[in-house]
Amino acid sequence: MALYLRENLTFDKAEMIVESVKEGDDSLKTLYMKGIFIQGGVKNANERVYPAREIETAVETLNKQITEGYSVLGEVDHPDDLKINLDRVSHMITHMWMDGANGFGKLKILPTPMGQLVRTMLESGVKLGVSSRGSGNVNDMDGRVSDFEIITVDIVAQPSAPNAYPKAIYEGLQNMKYGNKVLEIAKDAQGNKKVQRYLAEEVKRLITELKL
C-alpha cells in the first residue's frame, strides 16, 4: 500500500523566486513562485531519498495532466490526506521540469481568498516555502522512495517556524473584528480591486500584530 508522502522546503532551500507579471489589460499583476519543488538524490529531513528517475517520472505524469487540460491546484498548508479542498486553494501549478536530480516547478497565485492572503504575505516580505504532496513506497532499510506520484505542491511556512504563517494569518483574521466579513467579501468580489486593496491592508496589519 502506497504511503502519503509530503516534503517541506524552505523559501531559501527551494531557491524560490517570486515573479510579478502583467497579463492582458489587468492592472493587477499576477504573482508566480518558481523554484525547487522536490529534491532528489539526497536524504531529506524525513530520512527519505527520492531517486532522480522517480521524480522525473512523476514530473512527466503531472505535466501530461496539465497539457491535457487538468488543473493541478494547491493549497495553503497541508491537509491530512491527498484530497484537494477547494476552499483552501491558493494557487495552480503551471508546469514542472527536471534540473539535475531536482524537480523544479512554477505556480501561479490565484485570486481566491487564500490566494489573496498568500499574495499579501509575499508582497509584505514574508518568505513562504513549498511542500510536495504525493504517494509512494519507502524502503525501510535505506529510505529510498519508489512508485512515487506527485499529487500537488502546497505553499507552506518555513518548517522551522512554530506555527504555519498561512494558518496563523487565516485564523488571526477570523478572530479580528469583521475578519470573517473580510473573507466573505473576498469570496464574493474576487475581481474587485477596491476589495482586494482593503483585504491587503487588513492582512498587513494582522502580520504586524502577529510579528511574523
C-alpha atoms as an extended CHARMM CRD file, in Angstrom:
* protein
*
       212  EXT
         1         1  MET       CA              0.0000000000        0.0000000000        0.0000000000  PROA      1               0.0000000000
         2         2  ALA       CA              1.3960000000        3.3870000000       -1.0330000000  PROA      2               0.0000000000
         3         3  LEU       CA              2.1750000000        5.8650000000        1.7230000000  PROA      3               0.0000000000
         4         4  TYR       CA              1.1030000000        9.5080000000        1.9780000000  PROA      4               0.0000000000
         5         5  LEU       CA              4.3280000000       11.4780000000        1.4870000000  PROA      5               0.0000000000
         6         6  ARG       CA              4.9710000000       15.1690000000        1.9960000000  PROA      6               0.0000000000
         7         7  GLU       CA              8.2680000000       17.0210000000        1.9620000000  PROA      7               0.0000000000
         8         8  ASN       CA              8.8270000000       20.6330000000        3.0390000000  PROA      8               0.0000000000
         9         9  LEU       CA             11.3570000000       23.0070000000        1.5070000000  PROA      9               0.0000000000
        10        10  THR       CA             12.0800000000       26.4380000000        2.9390000000  PROA      10              0.0000000000
        11        11  PHE       CA             11.9900000000       29.5560000000        0.7910000000  PROA      11              0.0000000000
        12        12  ASP       CA             15.8000000000       29.5820000000        0.6720000000  PROA      12              0.0000000000
        13        13  LYS       CA             16.2960000000       25.8430000000        0.1870000000  PROA      13              0.0000000000
        14        14  ALA       CA             13.7930000000       25.8250000000       -2.6460000000  PROA      14              0.0000000000
        15        15  GLU       CA             15.7380000000       28.6990000000       -4.2430000000  PROA      15              0.0000000000
        16        16  MET       CA             12.3460000000       30.3380000000       -4.5680000000  PROA      16              0.0000000000
        17        17  ILE       CA             11.8390000000       33.2730000000       -6.9240000000  PROA      17              0.0000000000
        18        18  VAL       CA              8.6880000000       35.4040000000       -6.8060000000  PROA      18              0.0000000000
        19        19  GLU       CA              7.7230000000       36.9530000000      -10.1500000000  PROA      19              0.0000000000
        20        20  SER       CA              5.1680000000       39.6700000000      -10.8780000000  PROA      20              0.0000000000
        21        21  VAL       CA              3.7740000000       39.5550000000      -14.4220000000  PROA      21              0.0000000000
        22        22  LYS       CA              1.2270000000       41.8350000000      -16.0820000000  PROA      22              0.0000000000
        23        23  GLU       CA             -1.1820000000       39.7230000000      -18.0970000000  PROA      23              0.0000000000
        24        24  GLY       CA             -3.5000000000       41.3090000000      -20.6430000000  PROA      24              0.0000000000
        25        25  ASP       CA             -5.2450000000       44.5240000000      -19.6340000000  PROA      25              0.0000000000
        26        26  ASP       CA             -5.4440000000       43.5890000000      -15.9650000000  PROA      26              0.0000000000
        27        27  SER       CA             -3.8890000000       46.3440000000      -13.8680000000  PROA      27              0.0000000000
        28        28  LEU       CA             -3.2670000000       43.8840000000      -11.0290000000  PROA      28              0.0000000000
        29        29  LYS       CA             -0.1360000000       41.8930000000      -11.8370000000  PROA      29              0.0000000000
        30        30  THR       CA             -0.2000000000       38.1060000000      -11.4720000000  PROA      30              0.0000000000
        31        31  LEU       CA              2.2360000000       36.6110000000       -8.9880000000  PROA      31              0.0000000000
        32        32  TYR       CA              4.2080000000       33.4370000000       -9.6910000000  PROA      32              0.0000000000
        33        33  MET       CA              6.5420000000       31.4100000000       -7.4990000000  PROA      33              0.0000000000
        34        34  LYS       CA              9.1460000000       29.1280000000       -9.0330000000  PROA      34              0.0000000000
        35        35  GLY       CA             11.9840000000       27.0270000000       -7.7140000000  PROA      35              0.0000000000
        36        36  ILE       CA             12.7530000000       23.5170000000       -6.4710000000  PROA      36              0.0000000000
        37        37  PHE       CA              9.5480000000       21.6470000000       -5.6710000000  PROA      37              0.0000000000
        38        38  ILE       CA             11.2250000000       18.4010000000       -4.6080000000  PROA      38              0.0000000000
        39        39  GLN       CA             14.8600000000       17.4060000000       -4.0810000000  PROA      39              0.0000000000
        40        40  GLY       CA             16.2510000000       14.2060000000       -5.4780000000  PROA      40              0.0000000000
        41        41  GLY       CA             19.2320000000       12.0100000000       -4.7120000000  PROA      41              0.0000000000
        42        42  VAL       CA             19.7650000000       13.2130000000       -1.1320000000  PROA      42              0.0000000000
        43        43  LYS       CA             18.3960000000       12.1100000000        2.2210000000  PROA      43              0.0000000000
        44        44  ASN       CA             15.9530000000       14.7610000000        3.3780000000  PROA      44              0.0000000000
        45        45  ALA       CA             14.7410000000       15.8060000000        6.8310000000  PROA      45              0.0000000000
        46        46  ASN       CA             12.2360000000       12.9330000000        6.8150000000  PROA      46              0.0000000000
        47        47  GLU       CA             15.0510000000       10.4260000000        6.2110000000  PROA      47              0.0000000000
        48        48  ARG       CA             13.7480000000        9.6800000000        2.7120000000  PROA      48              0.0000000000
        49        49  VAL       CA             15.6290000000        9.6170000000       -0.5790000000  PROA      49              0.0000000000
        50        50  TYR       CA             13.8660000000       10.3530000000       -3.8600000000  PROA      50              0.0000000000
        51        51  PRO       CA             15.8210000000        8.9000000000       -6.8110000000  PROA      51              0.0000000000
        52        52  ALA       CA             16.0140000000       11.3250000000       -9.7360000000  PROA      52              0.0000000000
        53        53  ARG       CA             14.2990000000        8.8180000000      -12.0350000000  PROA      53              0.0000000000
        54        54  GLU       CA             11.3140000000        8.5510000000       -9.6600000000  PROA      54              0.0000000000
        55        55  ILE       CA             10.9490000000       12.3380000000       -9.6260000000  PROA      55              0.0000000000
        56        56  GLU       CA             11.3500000000       12.5440000000      -13.4030000000  PROA      56              0.0000000000
        57        57  THR       CA              8.5710000000       10.0230000000      -13.9790000000  PROA      57              0.0000000000
        58        58  ALA       CA              6.2800000000       11.8320000000      -11.5410000000  PROA      58              0.0000000000
        59        59  VAL       CA              7.0370000000       15.1870000000      -13.2020000000  PROA      59              0.0000000000
        60        60  GLU       CA              6.2510000000       13.7510000000      -16.6500000000  PROA      60              0.0000000000
        61        61  THR       CA              2.9130000000       12.4270000000      -15.3940000000  PROA      61              0.0000000000
        62        62  LEU       CA              1.9650000000       15.7460000000      -13.8080000000  PROA      62              0.0000000000
        63        63  ASN       CA              2.9400000000       17.7310000000      -16.9220000000  PROA      63              0.0000000000
        64        64  LYS       CA              0.8720000000       15.3780000000      -19.0560000000  PROA      64              0.0000000000
        65        65  GLN       CA             -2.1500000000       16.1060000000      -16.8700000000  PROA      65              0.0000000000
        66        66  ILE       CA             -1.5920000000       19.8650000000      -17.2930000000  PROA      66              0.0000000000
        67        67  THR       CA             -1.1560000000       19.5090000000      -21.0810000000  PROA      67              0.0000000000
        68        68  GLU       CA             -4.4150000000       17.5700000000      -21.2910000000  PROA      68              0.0000000000
        69        69  GLY       CA             -6.2650000000       20.4190000000      -19.5620000000  PROA      69              0.0000000000
        70        70  TYR       CA             -6.2680000000       19.1870000000      -15.9610000000  PROA      70              0.0000000000
        71        71  SER       CA             -5.8170000000       21.9380000000      -13.3670000000  PROA      71              0.0000000000
        72        72  VAL       CA             -3.2900000000       20.9310000000      -10.7120000000  PROA      72              0.0000000000
        73        73  LEU       CA             -4.3930000000       23.0000000000       -7.7250000000  PROA      73              0.0000000000
        74        74  GLY       CA             -2.5150000000       23.5180000000       -4.4720000000  PROA      74              0.0000000000
        75        75  GLU       CA             -3.4540000000       24.7050000000       -1.0040000000  PROA      75              0.0000000000
        76        76  VAL       CA             -2.1100000000       26.7730000000        1.8410000000  PROA      76              0.0000000000
        77        77  ASP       CA             -0.6480000000       24.3450000000        4.4100000000  PROA      77              0.0000000000
        78        78  HSD       CA             -1.0490000000       20.5960000000        4.2440000000  PROA      78              0.0000000000
        79        79  PRO       CA             -4.3160000000       18.7110000000        4.7480000000  PROA      79              0.0000000000
        80        80  ASP       CA             -4.1470000000       15.2680000000        6.3330000000  PROA      80              0.0000000000
        81        81  ASP       CA             -4.7720000000       13.4280000000        3.0700000000  PROA      81              0.0000000000
        82        82  LEU       CA             -4.3770000000       13.7010000000       -0.7020000000  PROA      82              0.0000000000
        83        83  LYS       CA             -7.7340000000       15.3850000000       -1.2740000000  PROA      83              0.0000000000
        84        84  ILE       CA             -7.7870000000       18.9200000000       -2.7260000000  PROA      84              0.0000000000
        85        85  ASN       CA            -10.0360000000       21.1920000000       -0.6450000000  PROA      85              0.0000000000
        86        86  LEU       CA            -11.3910000000       23.9190000000       -2.9300000000  PROA      86              0.0000000000
        87        87  ASP       CA            -11.9760000000       26.3540000000       -0.0730000000  PROA      87              0.0000000000
        88        88  ARG       CA             -8.2420000000       26.2070000000        0.7470000000  PROA      88              0.0000000000
        89        89  VAL       CA             -6.8810000000       26.5210000000       -2.8030000000  PROA      89              0.0000000000
        90        90  SER       CA             -4.3920000000       29.3550000000       -3.2690000000  PROA      90              0.0000000000
        91        91  HSD       CA             -2.5440000000       28.5330000000       -6.4780000000  PROA      91              0.0000000000
        92        92  MET       CA             -2.2190000000       26.3880000000       -9.5610000000  PROA      92              0.0000000000
        93        93  ILE       CA              0.8820000000       24.6160000000      -10.8530000000  PROA      93              0.0000000000
        94        94  THR       CA              1.5960000000       25.7320000000      -14.4260000000  PROA      94              0.0000000000
        95        95  HSD       CA              4.4190000000       23.3060000000      -15.1820000000  PROA      95              0.0000000000
        96        96  MET       CA              7.3340000000       21.3310000000      -13.7490000000  PROA      96              0.0000000000
        97        97  TRP       CA             10.7150000000       20.3070000000      -15.1420000000  PROA      97              0.0000000000
        98        98  MET       CA             13.8920000000       18.4730000000      -14.1590000000  PROA      98              0.0000000000
        99        99  ASP       CA             17.2120000000       20.1780000000      -13.4640000000  PROA      99              0.0000000000
       100       100  GLY       CA             19.7710000000       17.6210000000      -12.4220000000  PROA      100             0.0000000000
       101       101  ALA       CA             18.2420000000       15.3890000000       -9.7480000000  PROA      101             0.0000000000
       102       102  ASN       CA             15.7020000000       18.0030000000       -8.6180000000  PROA      102             0.0000000000
       103       103  GLY       CA             12.1490000000       18.6080000000       -9.7110000000  PROA      103             0.0000000000
       104       104  PHE       CA             11.6050000000       22.3140000000      -10.3670000000  PROA      104             0.0000000000
       105       105  GLY       CA              8.2520000000       23.9720000000      -10.8950000000  PROA      105             0.0000000000
       106       106  LYS       CA              6.2990000000       27.1570000000      -11.3520000000  PROA      106             0.0000000000
       107       107  LEU       CA              2.9920000000       28.0100000000       -9.7090000000  PROA      107             0.0000000000
       108       108  LYS       CA              0.5120000000       30.8220000000      -10.2340000000  PROA      108             0.0000000000
       109       109  ILE       CA             -1.1340000000       32.5810000000       -7.2830000000  PROA      109             0.0000000000
       110       110  LEU       CA             -4.9010000000       32.5990000000       -7.8530000000  PROA      110             0.0000000000
       111       111  PRO       CA             -7.3330000000       35.4110000000       -6.8880000000  PROA      111             0.0000000000
       112       112  THR       CA             -9.0700000000       33.1770000000       -4.3290000000  PROA      112             0.0000000000
       113       113  PRO       CA             -9.4050000000       34.2420000000       -0.6730000000  PROA      113             0.0000000000
       114       114  MET       CA             -6.4320000000       32.0560000000        0.3120000000  PROA      114             0.0000000000
       115       115  GLY       CA             -4.5190000000       33.1880000000       -2.7650000000  PROA      115             0.0000000000
       116       116  GLN       CA             -5.0790000000       36.8010000000       -1.7550000000  PROA      116             0.0000000000
       117       117  LEU       CA             -3.6520000000       36.0370000000        1.6800000000  PROA      117             0.0000000000
       118       118  VAL       CA             -0.5670000000       34.4520000000        0.1120000000  PROA      118             0.0000000000
       119       119  ARG       CA             -0.1940000000       37.3980000000       -2.2590000000  PROA      119             0.0000000000
       120       120  THR       CA             -0.3450000000       39.9200000000        0.5700000000  PROA      120             0.0000000000
       121       121  MET       CA              2.1810000000       37.9950000000        2.6350000000  PROA      121             0.0000000000
       122       122  LEU       CA              4.6170000000       37.7480000000       -0.2770000000  PROA      122             0.0000000000
       123       123  GLU       CA              4.2420000000       41.4600000000       -1.0200000000  PROA      123             0.0000000000
       124       124  SER       CA              4.8300000000       42.1670000000        2.6830000000  PROA      124             0.0000000000
       125       125  GLY       CA              8.1190000000       40.2840000000        2.6240000000  PROA      125             0.0000000000
       126       126  VAL       CA              7.0380000000       37.0100000000        4.2600000000  PROA      126             0.0000000000
       127       127  LYS       CA              9.1760000000       34.1210000000        2.9560000000  PROA      127             0.0000000000
       128       128  LEU       CA              6.9590000000       31.1750000000        2.1570000000  PROA      128             0.0000000000
       129       129  GLY       CA              8.2140000000       27.7410000000        1.2120000000  PROA      129             0.0000000000
       130       130  VAL       CA              6.6970000000       24.8450000000       -0.7020000000  PROA      130             0.0000000000
       131       131  SER       CA              5.8780000000       21.2680000000        0.1400000000  PROA      131             0.0000000000
       132       132  SER       CA              5.2240000000       18.4120000000       -2.2580000000  PROA      132             0.0000000000
       133       133  ARG       CA              2.2670000000       16.1630000000       -1.5590000000  PROA      133             0.0000000000
       134       134  GLY       CA              2.1380000000       12.7070000000       -3.0620000000  PROA      134             0.0000000000
       135       135  SER       CA              2.2460000000        8.9630000000       -2.5570000000  PROA      135             0.0000000000
       136       136  GLY       CA              4.7830000000        6.1920000000       -2.8950000000  PROA      136             0.0000000000
       137       137  ASN       CA              6.5440000000        3.3110000000       -1.2000000000  PROA      137             0.0000000000
       138       138  VAL       CA              9.5150000000        3.7130000000        1.1380000000  PROA      138             0.0000000000
       139       139  ASN       CA             12.2460000000        1.1280000000        1.6620000000  PROA      139             0.0000000000
       140       140  ASP       CA             12.6150000000        0.5370000000        5.4080000000  PROA      140             0.0000000000
       141       141  MET       CA             16.3340000000       -0.1180000000        5.0680000000  PROA      141             0.0000000000
       142       142  ASP       CA             17.6050000000        2.9500000000        3.2210000000  PROA      142             0.0000000000
       143       143  GLY       CA             14.5750000000        5.2530000000        2.9420000000  PROA      143             0.0000000000
       144       144  ARG       CA             14.5310000000        5.1390000000       -0.8620000000  PROA      144             0.0000000000
       145       145  VAL       CA             11.1610000000        6.0510000000       -2.3950000000  PROA      145             0.0000000000
       146       146  SER       CA              9.6440000000        4.0430000000       -5.2630000000  PROA      146             0.0000000000
       147       147  ASP       CA              6.4110000000        4.2610000000       -7.2800000000  PROA      147             0.0000000000
       148       148  PHE       CA              6.3400000000        7.9850000000       -6.4750000000  PROA      148             0.0000000000
       149       149  GLU       CA              3.4260000000       10.1220000000       -7.6630000000  PROA      149             0.0000000000
       150       150  ILE       CA              3.1400000000       13.8840000000       -7.1730000000  PROA      150             0.0000000000
       151       151  ILE       CA             -0.4240000000       14.9380000000       -6.3810000000  PROA      151             0.0000000000
       152       152  THR       CA              0.3070000000       18.6300000000       -5.9100000000  PROA      152             0.0000000000
       153       153  VAL       CA              2.6630000000       21.1230000000       -4.2860000000  PROA      153             0.0000000000
       154       154  ASP       CA              1.3550000000       23.2770000000       -1.4360000000  PROA      154             0.0000000000
       155       155  ILE       CA              2.5350000000       26.6260000000       -0.0910000000  PROA      155             0.0000000000
       156       156  VAL       CA              3.7860000000       26.4300000000        3.4870000000  PROA      156             0.0000000000
       157       157  ALA       CA              5.6410000000       28.4400000000        6.0820000000  PROA      157             0.0000000000
       158       158  GLN       CA              9.2710000000       27.8490000000        6.9300000000  PROA      158             0.0000000000
       159       159  PRO       CA              9.2390000000       24.3570000000        8.5240000000  PROA      159             0.0000000000
       160       160  SER       CA             11.2680000000       25.6600000000       11.4760000000  PROA      160             0.0000000000
       161       161  ALA       CA              8.5240000000       28.1050000000       12.4350000000  PROA      161             0.0000000000
       162       162  PRO       CA              6.3930000000       27.1090000000       15.4490000000  PROA      162             0.0000000000
       163       163  ASN       CA              3.1890000000       27.8760000000       13.5430000000  PROA      163             0.0000000000
       164       164  ALA       CA              2.4310000000       27.9550000000        9.8420000000  PROA      164             0.0000000000
       165       165  TYR       CA              2.2120000000       31.5600000000        8.6830000000  PROA      165             0.0000000000
       166       166  PRO       CA             -0.7900000000       30.9870000000        6.4050000000  PROA      166             0.0000000000
       167       167  LYS       CA             -2.7050000000       29.2200000000        9.1710000000  PROA      167             0.0000000000
       168       168  ALA       CA             -1.8130000000       31.9180000000       11.6940000000  PROA      168             0.0000000000
       169       169  ILE       CA             -2.9100000000       34.6280000000        9.2710000000  PROA      169             0.0000000000
       170       170  TYR       CA             -6.1530000000       32.8710000000        8.3770000000  PROA      170             0.0000000000
       171       171  GLU       CA             -7.1370000000       32.1080000000       11.9580000000  PROA      171             0.0000000000
       172       172  GLY       CA             -5.9690000000       35.5180000000       13.1390000000  PROA      172             0.0000000000
       173       173  LEU       CA             -8.0930000000       37.2470000000       10.5300000000  PROA      173             0.0000000000
       174       174  GLN       CA            -11.0870000000       35.1770000000       11.5950000000  PROA      174             0.0000000000
       175       175  ASN       CA            -10.5860000000       36.3640000000       15.1840000000  PROA      175             0.0000000000
       176       176  MET       CA            -10.3210000000       40.0380000000       14.2180000000  PROA      176             0.0000000000
       177       177  LYS       CA            -13.3070000000       42.3080000000       14.3570000000  PROA      177             0.0000000000
       178       178  TYR       CA            -15.0600000000       41.9960000000       10.9970000000  PROA      178             0.0000000000
       179       179  GLY       CA            -12.4380000000       39.4160000000        9.9870000000  PROA      179             0.0000000000
       180       180  ASN       CA            -14.9580000000       36.8560000000        8.7750000000  PROA      180             0.0000000000
       181       181  LYS       CA            -16.7260000000       39.6030000000        6.8770000000  PROA      181             0.0000000000
       182       182  VAL       CA            -13.4590000000       40.4080000000        5.0810000000  PROA      182             0.0000000000
       183       183  LEU       CA            -13.0840000000       36.7770000000        3.9870000000  PROA      183             0.0000000000
       184       184  GLU       CA            -16.6900000000       36.5830000000        2.8180000000  PROA      184             0.0000000000
       185       185  ILE       CA            -16.3520000000       39.8010000000        0.8340000000  PROA      185             0.0000000000
       186       186  ALA       CA            -13.2000000000       38.4550000000       -0.7850000000  PROA      186             0.0000000000
       187       187  LYS       CA            -15.0230000000       35.3080000000       -1.8760000000  PROA      187             0.0000000000
       188       188  ASP       CA            -17.8690000000       37.2870000000       -3.4630000000  PROA      188             0.0000000000
       189       189  ALA       CA            -15.7800000000       40.0110000000       -5.1210000000  PROA      189             0.0000000000
       190       190  GLN       CA            -12.5370000000       38.4010000000       -6.2260000000  PROA      190             0.0000000000
       191       191  GLY       CA            -12.2210000000       40.7190000000       -9.2340000000  PROA      191             0.0000000000
       192       192  ASN       CA            -12.9350000000       43.9260000000       -7.3040000000  PROA      192             0.0000000000
       193       193  LYS       CA             -9.6780000000       45.8730000000       -6.9220000000  PROA      193             0.0000000000
       194       194  LYS       CA            -11.0690000000       48.0380000000       -4.1110000000  PROA      194             0.0000000000
       195       195  VAL       CA            -11.9860000000       44.9690000000       -2.0620000000  PROA      195             0.0000000000
       196       196  GLN       CA             -8.5900000000       43.4150000000       -2.7350000000  PROA      196             0.0000000000
       197       197  ARG       CA             -6.8070000000       46.5410000000       -1.5090000000  PROA      197             0.0000000000
       198       198  TYR       CA             -8.9420000000       46.5550000000        1.6340000000  PROA      198             0.0000000000
       199       199  LEU       CA             -8.1450000000       42.8900000000        2.3060000000  PROA      199             0.0000000000
       200       200  ALA       CA             -4.4470000000       43.5320000000        1.7090000000  PROA      200             0.0000000000
       201       201  GLU       CA             -4.3860000000       46.3420000000        4.2770000000  PROA      201             0.0000000000
       202       202  GLU       CA             -6.1810000000       44.2030000000        6.8690000000  PROA      202             0.0000000000
       203       203  VAL       CA             -3.7750000000       41.2900000000        6.3910000000  PROA      203             0.0000000000
       204       204  LYS       CA             -0.7230000000       43.5850000000        6.5180000000  PROA      204             0.0000000000
       205       205  ARG       CA             -1.9950000000       44.9510000000        9.8130000000  PROA      205             0.0000000000
       206       206  LEU       CA             -2.5000000000       41.4160000000       11.1140000000  PROA      206             0.0000000000
       207       207  ILE       CA              1.0220000000       40.4070000000       10.0490000000  PROA      207             0.0000000000
       208       208  THR       CA              2.3730000000       43.3260000000       12.0580000000  PROA      208             0.0000000000
       209       209  GLU       CA              0.2930000000       42.3890000000       15.1010000000  PROA      209             0.0000000000
       210       210  LEU       CA              1.3770000000       38.7290000000       14.9310000000  PROA      210             0.0000000000
       211       211  LYS       CA              5.0270000000       39.7610000000       14.4750000000  PROA      211             0.0000000000
       212       212  LEU       CA              5.6430000000       37.0290000000       11.9060000000  PROA      212             0.0000000000
